[in-house]
Amino acid sequence: MSKYIFVTGGVVSSVGKGIAVASIGTILKSRQISVTVQKLDPYLNVDPGTMSPYQHGEVFVTQDGAETDLDLGNYERFINVCLTADSNVTSGQIYSAVIAKERRGDFLGGTIQVVPHVTNEIKSRFKRLAESSGADVVLVEVGGTVGDMEGQPFLEAIRQMRNDVGRDNVLCIHVTLLPYLVTTQELKTKPTQHSVNELRRIGIQPDIIICRADYPIPEAIRSKISQFCDVKREAVIPLETIPVVYEVPLVLEKEGLGILVVDMLNLKGEAPDLSHWEKMVASHKEPHEPVNIALVGKYVELKDAYYSVRESLYHAALYHDRELKVTWVSSEDLETGDADVLLRSAQGIVVPGGFGIRGIEGMIKAATYARENNIPYLGLCLGMQIMVIEFARHVFKSPLPNSTEFNEQTPYPVIDLMESQRNVREKGKTMRLGNYPCKLCEGSRAADAYGVGLIHERHRHRYEFNNRFREQLEGAGLVCSGLSPDEQLVEVCEIASHSWMVGCQFHPEFGSRLGQPHPLFQGFIGAAKGVLREGAQTVLPLST
Ligand code: GLN
């Protein structure tokens, strides 16, 4: 039977609860204890697929095609697992399921209430994931902060779980923030005491408290939290802000969290082996020559919108012994600005995924700049479509080639709505989503990067390359190097005469891991690192 670890957050949101959960998973897995993870999102959307990046940041796509919270990306990257739709539960899903059952008459005339109907539905999701994964431990993160109105049913369900599956099989970890007062130069524990009180009011006593802080946490503060919150002294785990998130598992392990969790849940594990993480973090800390990458998108002021892209670039840079420097270029600024100035130091250009017309011409300008100056270019989903539009404008010597997403009347619809999308009216979960196979053409850059002929990658799009233009564009030097098995969908494109200009219709950024960078990112950074640009390279001091 699986054991459960529930992780709640207190004081403020964005305190790094997702990274803490991913790190707990990592330290358990390093003991050969199998782990799966679930994120509970209290909002009423069924999934984040319909939400603006301004609301939610990146939408992470699982292999089975669920549009999920970006924390799932951290779980996958840290624990090195591939999660499924069962790993993201929202209030929207829970209420839809309960109401659908009511409409079917499943409740036999009963009055439908939050307790027990909604809480039973929530608990069934915990148990469903435990059964389908067979994991030793199911780690469950509750989104938001204790005290949020929408989060109450989730907390009540967790409280009930302690009785349902036995107290020895459930552990509650609370992640809080200790704010720092500059005037008195001290960390304060009161907000933590209040949020623990709020949890207790619901009936949950945390077993472990992880304290985030921007400054070192003195022993006296740990003792105080232990006393006021009724948690063992060694179960108050300090977690000071550190620059590399991948170091968090090492910090938590050092603070004794691994032993504590194993003891409290009576788990059978082996001696922890975090040598892989230690090696990676040590390598990060060594000085490296930089590699300068320009990321051209419309949400550059909101880094969370491209979370997995940035992580994938980081994994690949570390692989190539380079320090990643990302210049975030607003595609709107590029529309009116000078590419020579905005992209001057870029050794490589990435155009990530996106929707809508805002900033599109700026992205096309970035692709022109990359093609004409032979700068490595990686186009991700929309970024591939941009690359095709740009190439078509060059070949047809016309500014009119476009995607029908941006101009329905274009005489050159080189990117067009997929046949299967023509009758789709609903927005939620209706894109081409999740893993699809793709054949790579021998000798192409993509095939070289992957080293295999057949790949499976995650998708999230409605538009695609229009085959009507394939012959003409191929004749002019576009290589359609990745195709669906029936050869009807172009999944990867490259420019034959360019050093490394590759676009893919899928999202490779969801599959990259620390120590196992995604082949396309690895190939891209490999090409970019050798490019000489103004102001991009710094000469490292000779070691003495
Ligand atoms: N908007 C484009 C489409 O729907 C690209 C989507 C994306 O980049 N994920 O096809």
Residues whose N, C-alpha, C, O or C-beta is under 5 A from the ligand:
A	BS01	LIG	G353 G354 F355 L380 C381 L382 R460 H461 R462 Y463
